[in-house]
């Protein structure tokens, strides 16, 4: 009896019950017919449903590993597949997997392509070329799918995938080539307010992902699959541009889709800045409150004026026994210089500062600024700020123009040096000049791009005024809210 083990594989689970030439029912029937025709006995069958032979290595495929163990024990004589690419499609791996089975005394057969032998060098070459071609076909298929997804995204068409929190799937107006109705996304009226609350807490009160997840879990709110919220779930929500009404695919962004917008773009942009500043908090001074839980107003954003190090918000307990035997106990908040307290670096300042004195002075200054904002007309405030921005941009424009002229002169000089170099009259070799010219051209392109951007920004007065108009409204809103704001909101306003 010739013992046969069969391997059936499809790349996606959708193919399992369909009538495609690579689907499992077709593979199963063809392998059984082929074995009966040759008088072989199928003793075991291996199924891989939704396993990519192009993306998943043989080392991570249970069926391949089980087949290898069976081959080492001599449990079968022939490995039968519908086509050889069912074993895999990785050009630098799959040919050697096939060769490994043959070396173990297992013959490898394909219903469509016959037996793969290794009797001579051409056999090895054919084996390699077959899987090199299969790898190329998979790569081209992958590229076609990606291009199709990008094109659909550019047209504002939903391409499927996991439904983001805040949305639900609804029957669409489109059908596929088989006439099946496709689905679209719509805002979920019960989840959208939760998404707005997540962004609001993040931007207005400085809530981090851990605190937001804990808050939602305490409110007994769950994700689409019924799980508790995790930090990474919150981060995915905050970073997802779809909440502004855009589909994204890689670097491709769709046109604006108003009926999918849950969050305004200003709020979304502020949330991204907060995330970025928290990532880079050790590299630069931040403009957000790194911690909004405590009582101190400037936690994470106050620095020692003597040595420049961070001031740490901490607390200490005053405790003593009174004459009557009762115990006096009071917790005091304070700021301490991190260098001074740890003796890491010399600091001439004091170690401890009472938080109520520092925060009281800051609140007074902020109130003075906000009072001035409230009585300043929008037209006056915007005009003054706009003139300052234009002056800054024109200064940058002059500096970049000057650098651009120098690079052009340098490029001309280098080009003139080429003929001398070819005649042996230059101190530079042609290779050295070629590298220098390429580098100069690269720098020149950067300055020209920067110059074009500055020219556009200077001429685009309306865009700049619109941005400043938004900032004025935001500051004016803070001026109205600051006195009655929560401690978290105060911290975020002060830092901004």
C-alpha positions as CSV (number, residue, x, y, z in Angstrom):
1,X,0.0,0.0,0.0
2,X,1.3,3.4,-1.0
3,X,0.4,5.8,1.8
4,X,-0.5,9.4,0.9
5,X,-0.8,12.5,3.0
6,X,-2.6,15.4,1.4
7,X,-2.2,19.1,2.0
8,X,-5.0,21.6,1.1
9,X,-4.5,25.4,1.6
10,X,-6.4,28.6,0.8
11,X,-5.1,32.1,1.6
12,X,-8.4,33.5,2.9
13,X,-11.3,32.0,4.9
14,X,-13.8,33.3,2.3
15,X,-12.4,30.7,-0.2
16,X,-13.2,27.7,1.9
17,X,-16.7,27.0,0.4
18,X,-16.4,28.7,-3.0
19,X,-15.9,27.3,-6.4
20,X,-12.5,28.7,-7.2
21,X,-9.7,26.5,-8.6
22,X,-7.7,27.0,-5.4
23,X,-10.5,26.4,-2.9
24,X,-10.5,23.5,-0.6
25,X,-13.5,21.5,-1.9
26,X,-12.0,21.5,-5.4
27,X,-8.5,20.6,-4.1
28,X,-10.0,17.8,-2.0
29,X,-12.0,16.2,-4.9
30,X,-9.0,16.5,-7.3
31,X,-6.5,14.9,-4.9
32,X,-8.9,12.0,-4.2
33,X,-9.6,11.3,-7.9
34,X,-5.8,11.5,-8.6
35,X,-5.0,9.0,-5.8
36,X,-7.7,6.6,-6.8
37,X,-6.4,6.7,-10.4
38,X,-2.9,5.7,-9.3
39,X,-4.0,3.2,-6.7
40,X,-2.8,5.1,-3.8
41,X,-4.3,5.2,-0.3
42,X,-4.9,8.6,1.4
43,X,-4.1,8.0,5.1
44,X,-4.3,11.6,6.4
45,X,-5.3,15.1,5.2
46,X,-4.2,18.5,6.4
47,X,-6.3,21.6,6.0
48,X,-5.0,25.2,6.1
49,X,-7.9,27.7,6.0
50,X,-6.9,31.3,5.6
51,X,-3.1,30.8,5.6
52,X,-1.0,32.8,3.2
53,X,1.7,30.8,1.6
54,X,3.4,34.1,0.6
55,X,3.4,35.9,4.0
56,X,3.5,33.0,6.5
57,X,6.8,31.1,6.9
58,X,6.8,27.3,6.9
59,X,8.2,27.4,10.4
60,X,5.0,29.1,11.6
61,X,2.6,26.8,9.8
62,X,1.4,23.9,12.0
63,X,0.5,21.7,9.0
64,X,3.9,21.8,7.5
65,X,5.5,21.1,10.9
66,X,3.2,18.2,11.5
67,X,4.0,16.8,8.0
68,X,7.7,17.1,8.7
69,X,7.4,15.1,12.0
70,X,5.3,12.5,10.2
71,X,8.0,12.3,7.4
72,X,10.8,11.8,9.9
73,X,8.8,8.8,11.4
74,X,8.2,7.3,7.9
75,X,4.5,7.6,8.3
76,X,3.7,8.2,4.6
77,X,5.3,7.7,1.2
78,X,3.8,10.6,-0.9
79,X,2.9,14.2,-0.2
80,X,0.1,15.1,-2.6
81,X,-1.1,18.7,-3.3
82,X,-3.4,20.2,-5.9
83,X,-0.6,22.5,-7.1
84,X,2.9,22.9,-5.7
85,X,2.2,26.5,-4.6
86,X,-0.2,25.0,-2.0
87,X,3.1,24.1,-0.1
88,X,4.1,27.8,-0.2
89,X,5.0,30.7,-2.3
90,X,8.2,32.0,-0.7
91,X,11.0,31.8,-3.3
92,X,13.9,31.7,-0.8
93,X,12.2,29.0,1.4
94,X,9.6,26.8,-0.3
95,X,11.9,25.1,-2.8
96,X,14.0,23.9,0.0
97,X,11.0,22.6,1.9
98,X,10.1,20.4,-1.1
99,X,13.7,19.2,-1.3
100,X,13.7,18.4,2.4
101,X,10.7,16.0,2.0
102,X,12.4,14.3,-1.0
103,X,15.6,13.8,1.1
104,X,13.4,12.1,3.8
105,X,12.3,9.6,1.2
106,X,8.9,11.2,0.6
107,X,7.9,11.7,-3.0
108,X,6.2,15.1,-3.7
109,X,3.3,15.1,-6.2
110,X,1.0,17.7,-7.7
111,X,-2.3,16.8,-9.4
112,X,-1.7,19.5,-12.0
113,X,2.1,19.5,-12.4
114,X,3.2,15.9,-11.7
115,X,6.1,14.8,-9.5
116,X,9.0,17.1,-8.4
117,X,12.2,15.1,-8.6
118,X,15.8,16.0,-7.8
119,X,17.7,13.5,-9.9
120,X,19.9,16.1,-11.6
121,X,20.8,19.8,-11.6
122,X,18.0,20.9,-14.1
123,X,15.4,19.3,-11.7
124,X,16.7,21.6,-8.9
125,X,16.6,24.6,-11.2
126,X,13.0,23.8,-12.3
127,X,12.0,23.4,-8.6
128,X,13.5,26.8,-7.7
129,X,12.1,28.6,-10.8
130,X,8.5,27.3,-10.1
131,X,8.4,28.9,-6.6
132,X,10.3,32.0,-7.8
133,X,7.4,32.4,-10.3
134,X,4.8,31.7,-7.6
135,X,6.4,34.3,-5.3
136,X,6.3,36.8,-8.1
137,X,2.6,36.1,-8.8
138,X,1.8,36.6,-5.1
139,X,3.7,39.8,-5.1
140,X,1.9,41.2,-8.1
141,X,-1.4,40.1,-6.7
142,X,-0.6,41.9,-3.5
143,X,0.4,45.1,-5.4
144,X,-2.8,45.0,-7.4
145,X,-4.9,44.6,-4.3
146,X,-3.1,47.5,-2.6
147,X,-3.5,49.7,-5.6
148,X,-7.2,48.9,-5.8
149,X,-7.6,49.7,-2.1
150,X,-5.8,53.0,-2.6
151,X,-7.9,54.0,-5.6
152,X,-11.1,53.1,-3.8
153,X,-9.9,55.2,-0.8
154,X,-9.1,58.2,-3.1
155,X,-12.7,58.0,-4.4
156,X,-14.1,57.9,-0.8
157,X,-15.3,54.2,-1.1
158,X,-15.4,52.0,2.0
159,X,-12.9,49.1,1.6
160,X,-13.9,47.0,4.6
161,X,-11.9,45.9,7.6
162,X,-12.6,46.2,11.4
163,X,-15.4,48.7,12.1
164,X,-14.0,51.5,14.3
165,X,-15.7,52.2,17.6
166,X,-18.3,54.9,17.0
167,X,-19.5,53.5,13.6
168,X,-21.7,50.6,12.4
169,X,-22.1,48.8,9.1
170,X,-25.2,49.4,7.0
171,X,-26.4,48.1,3.6
172,X,-24.7,50.0,0.9
173,X,-25.9,51.1,-2.6
174,X,-23.1,49.2,-4.3
175,X,-22.9,45.5,-5.4
176,X,-19.9,43.4,-6.3
177,X,-19.3,41.5,-9.5
178,X,-21.4,38.6,-8.2
179,X,-24.3,40.9,-7.5
180,X,-23.9,40.7,-3.7
181,X,-24.8,43.9,-1.8
182,X,-21.8,45.6,-0.3
183,X,-21.8,47.4,3.1
184,X,-21.0,50.9,4.1
185,X,-20.3,52.7,7.3
186,X,-22.5,55.0,9.3
187,X,-22.2,56.8,12.6
188,X,-23.5,54.8,15.6
189,X,-25.7,57.2,17.5
190,X,-25.0,55.4,20.8
191,X,-21.2,55.2,20.5
192,X,-20.5,58.6,18.8
193,X,-21.1,60.6,22.1
194,X,-18.5,58.3,23.8
195,X,-16.0,59.1,21.1
196,X,-16.6,62.8,21.5
197,X,-16.1,62.4,25.3
198,X,-12.8,60.6,24.7
199,X,-11.4,63.4,22.6
200,X,-12.9,66.1,24.9
201,X,-11.3,64.5,28.0
202,X,-8.0,64.2,26.2
203,X,-7.8,67.7,24.8
204,X,-9.6,69.7,27.5
205,X,-8.6,67.8,30.7
206,X,-5.4,66.1,29.6
207,X,-6.6,62.5,30.3
208,X,-4.1,59.9,29.1
209,X,-5.0,56.6,27.5
210,X,-4.7,54.6,30.7
211,X,-7.0,57.0,32.6
212,X,-9.5,57.1,29.7
213,X,-9.6,53.3,29.5
214,X,-10.2,53.0,33.3
215,X,-13.0,55.6,33.1
216,X,-14.8,53.8,30.3
217,X,-14.5,50.4,32.0
218,X,-15.8,51.9,35.3
219,X,-18.8,53.2,33.3
220,X,-19.3,49.6,32.0
221,X,-18.8,50.7,28.4
222,X,-17.3,47.9,26.2
223,X,-15.8,47.6,22.7
224,X,-17.5,46.1,19.7
225,X,-16.4,42.6,20.7
226,X,-17.5,43.0,24.3
227,X,-14.0,43.5,25.7
228,X,-12.8,46.1,28.2
229,X,-11.0,49.1,26.9
230,X,-7.2,49.0,26.9
231,X,-4.6,51.8,26.4
232,X,-3.9,50.7,22.8
233,X,-7.6,50.8,22.0
234,X,-7.8,54.4,23.2
235,X,-4.7,55.3,21.3
236,X,-6.1,53.8,18.1
237,X,-9.3,55.8,18.5
238,X,-7.4,59.1,19.1
239,X,-5.1,58.6,16.1
240,X,-7.8,57.5,13.7
241,X,-8.5,60.3,11.1
242,X,-11.8,58.6,10.2
243,X,-13.4,60.5,13.1
244,X,-12.9,63.7,11.1
245,X,-14.7,62.1,8.1
246,X,-11.8,60.7,6.1
247,X,-11.0,57.1,4.9
248,X,-7.3,56.4,4.9
249,X,-5.1,53.8,3.2
250,X,-1.4,54.2,4.0
251,X,-0.6,57.7,2.9
252,X,-3.8,58.1,0.8
253,X,-6.6,60.1,2.4
254,X,-10.1,60.3,0.9
255,X,-12.1,63.4,0.1
256,X,-14.0,64.7,3.1
257,X,-17.2,62.6,3.9
258,X,-19.4,64.8,6.0
259,X,-21.9,62.1,7.1
260,X,-19.0,60.2,8.8
261,X,-17.5,63.2,10.8
262,X,-17.8,62.8,14.6
263,X,-14.9,65.1,15.7
264,X,-13.9,68.5,14.3
265,X,-10.4,68.8,12.8
266,X,-9.2,71.4,15.3
267,X,-9.9,69.0,18.2
268,X,-8.3,66.1,16.3
269,X,-5.1,68.1,15.6
270,X,-4.8,69.1,19.2
271,X,-5.1,65.5,20.3
272,X,-2.3,64.5,18.0
273,X,-0.1,67.3,19.4
274,X,-0.7,66.1,22.9
275,X,0.3,62.5,22.0
276,X,3.4,63.7,20.2
277,X,4.5,65.9,23.1
278,X,4.0,63.0,25.6
279,X,6.2,60.8,23.4
280,X,8.9,63.4,23.2
281,X,8.5,64.7,26.8
282,X,12.2,63.9,27.6
283,X,13.6,65.7,24.5
284,X,11.9,69.1,24.6
285,X,9.9,71.4,26.8
286,X,6.2,70.5,26.5
287,X,3.1,72.6,26.3
288,X,0.7,70.1,27.9
289,X,0.2,68.9,31.4
290,X,1.9,65.5,31.6
291,X,-0.2,64.6,34.7
292,X,-3.6,66.1,35.4
293,X,-4.5,64.0,38.4
294,X,-2.7,65.8,41.2
295,X,-3.5,69.2,42.8
296,X,-0.5,71.0,41.5
297,X,-1.1,73.3,38.5
298,X,2.3,73.0,36.7
299,X,3.1,69.3,37.1
300,X,5.5,68.3,34.4
301,X,5.9,71.8,33.0
302,X,7.9,73.7,35.6
303,X,11.7,74.1,35.5
304,X,14.3,75.3,37.9
305,X,15.6,78.7,36.9
306,X,19.0,78.0,38.5
307,X,20.0,74.7,36.8
308,X,17.2,74.2,34.1
309,X,16.1,70.8,35.4
310,X,12.5,69.6,35.8
311,X,10.8,70.6,39.0
312,X,9.0,67.5,40.4
313,X,5.5,67.8,42.0
314,X,5.5,65.9,45.3
315,X,3.9,66.0,48.7
316,X,5.0,65.8,52.4
317,X,3.1,65.2,55.6
318,X,3.4,67.5,58.6
319,X,2.7,65.5,61.7
320,X,3.1,66.2,65.4
321,X,1.4,65.6,68.8
322,X,-0.3,68.6,70.4
323,X,-0.2,69.3,74.1
324,X,-3.7,67.8,74.6
325,X,-2.4,64.5,73.1
326,X,-4.2,64.8,69.8
327,X,-2.3,64.3,66.6
328,X,-2.0,67.1,64.0
329,X,-1.5,65.8,60.5
330,X,-1.6,67.8,57.2
331,X,-0.3,66.9,53.7
332,X,1.5,69.7,51.9
333,X,2.0,69.9,48.1
334,X,5.3,71.2,46.9
335,X,7.7,71.5,43.9
336,X,11.3,70.2,44.3
337,X,14.3,70.6,42.0
338,X,15.2,67.1,40.7
339,X,18.9,67.9,40.5
340,X,19.1,69.5,44.0
341,X,17.1,66.7,45.7
342,X,19.2,63.9,44.1
343,X,22.6,65.7,44.2
344,X,23.0,64.9,40.5
345,X,24.1,68.3,39.5
346,X,25.1,71.5,41.3
347,X,22.2,73.9,41.8
348,X,22.4,77.2,43.6
349,X,18.7,77.5,44.1
350,X,16.5,76.2,46.9
351,X,15.3,72.6,47.0
352,X,11.7,73.0,47.9
353,X,9.0,75.5,46.8
354,X,5.5,75.7,48.3
355,X,3.0,74.9,45.5
356,X,0.3,77.3,46.8
357,X,2.7,80.3,46.4
358,X,3.9,79.2,42.9
359,X,0.4,78.3,41.6
360,X,-1.1,81.4,43.1
361,X,1.3,83.6,41.3
362,X,0.7,81.7,38.0
363,X,-3.1,81.9,38.4
364,X,-2.9,85.7,38.9
365,X,-0.8,86.2,35.8
366,X,-3.1,83.9,33.7
367,X,-6.2,85.9,35.0
368,X,-4.5,89.1,33.9
369,X,-3.8,87.8,30.4
370,X,-7.3,86.4,30.0
371,X,-8.9,89.7,31.3
372,X,-7.0,91.6,28.6
373,X,-8.1,89.1,26.0
374,X,-11.8,89.5,27.0
375,X,-11.6,93.3,26.4
376,X,-9.5,93.2,23.2
377,X,-11.5,93.3,20.0
378,X,-11.0,90.4,17.6
379,X,-10.0,92.6,14.7
380,X,-7.3,94.3,16.7
381,X,-5.9,91.1,18.1
382,X,-5.9,89.3,14.8
383,X,-4.3,92.2,12.9
384,X,-1.5,92.5,15.3
385,X,-0.7,88.8,15.4
386,X,-1.0,88.5,11.7
387,X,1.5,91.2,11.0
388,X,3.9,89.5,13.4
389,X,3.5,86.2,11.5
390,X,4.0,87.8,8.1
391,X,7.1,89.5,9.3
392,X,8.6,86.2,10.6
393,X,7.8,84.5,7.3
394,X,9.3,87.2,5.2
395,X,12.5,87.0,7.3
396,X,12.6,83.2,6.6
397,X,12.0,84.0,2.9
398,X,15.0,86.3,2.7
399,X,17.2,83.7,4.5
400,X,16.1,80.8,2.3
401,X,16.5,83.0,-0.9
402,X,20.1,83.9,0.1
403,X,20.9,80.2,0.7
404,X,19.3,79.3,-2.6
405,X,21.5,81.8,-4.5
406,X,24.6,80.4,-2.9
407,X,23.7,76.9,-3.8
408,X,23.1,77.9,-7.4
409,X,26.5,79.6,-7.6
410,X,28.1,76.5,-6.1
411,X,26.4,74.3,-8.6
412,X,27.7,76.5,-11.5
413,X,31.2,76.4,-10.1
414,X,31.2,72.6,-9.7
415,X,29.8,72.1,-13.3
416,X,32.6,74.4,-14.6
417,X,35.1,72.2,-12.8
418,X,34.1,69.0,-14.7
419,X,35.9,69.9,-18.0
420,X,39.1,70.7,-16.0
421,X,38.8,67.4,-14.2
422,X,38.5,65.4,-17.4
423,X,41.6,67.1,-18.7
424,X,43.5,66.4,-15.5
425,X,43.8,70.1,-14.6
426,X,41.5,69.9,-11.5
427,X,42.3,68.8,-7.9
428,X,39.0,66.9,-7.9
429,X,38.3,63.6,-9.6
430,X,35.2,63.2,-11.8
431,X,33.7,60.9,-9.1
432,X,34.2,63.5,-6.4
433,X,32.6,66.2,-8.5
434,X,29.7,63.9,-9.4
435,X,29.0,63.3,-5.7
436,X,29.3,67.0,-4.8
437,X,27.0,68.0,-7.7
438,X,24.4,65.4,-6.6
439,X,24.5,66.7,-3.0
440,X,24.2,70.3,-4.1
441,X,21.2,69.5,-6.3
442,X,19.5,67.8,-3.4
443,X,20.1,70.8,-1.1
444,X,19.0,73.2,-3.9
445,X,15.7,71.2,-4.4
446,X,15.0,71.4,-0.6
447,X,15.5,75.2,-0.5
448,X,13.4,75.7,-3.6
449,X,10.6,73.6,-2.0
450,X,10.9,75.6,1.2
451,X,10.9,78.9,-0.8
452,X,7.8,77.9,-2.7
453,X,6.0,76.9,0.6
454,X,6.9,80.3,2.2
455,X,5.7,82.2,-0.9
456,X,2.4,80.3,-0.8
457,X,1.9,81.0,2.9
458,X,2.7,84.7,2.6
459,X,0.3,85.0,-0.3
460,X,-2.4,82.9,1.4
461,X,-3.6,85.6,3.7
462,X,-7.0,84.2,4.1
463,X,-5.7,80.8,5.4
464,X,-3.5,82.5,8.0
465,X,-6.3,84.7,9.2
466,X,-8.7,81.7,9.5
467,X,-6.1,79.9,11.7
468,X,-5.7,83.0,13.9
469,X,-9.4,83.5,14.1
470,X,-9.7,79.9,15.6
471,X,-7.0,80.7,18.1
472,X,-8.7,83.9,19.2
473,X,-12.0,82.1,19.7
474,X,-10.2,79.4,21.7
475,X,-8.5,82.0,24.0
476,X,-11.7,83.9,24.4
477,X,-13.5,80.7,25.4
478,X,-10.8,80.0,28.0
479,X,-11.2,83.5,29.4
480,X,-14.9,82.8,30.0
481,X,-14.3,79.3,31.4
482,X,-11.1,79.6,33.5
483,X,-12.6,80.8,36.8
484,X,-15.1,77.9,36.9
485,X,-13.0,75.2,35.2
486,X,-12.1,71.9,36.8
487,X,-8.5,71.4,38.1
488,X,-7.8,69.3,35.0
489,X,-9.1,71.9,32.6
490,X,-7.1,74.6,34.4
491,X,-3.9,72.7,34.0
492,X,-4.5,72.2,30.2
493,X,-5.3,75.9,29.7
494,X,-2.3,77.1,31.7
495,X,0.1,74.8,29.7
496,X,-1.3,75.8,26.4
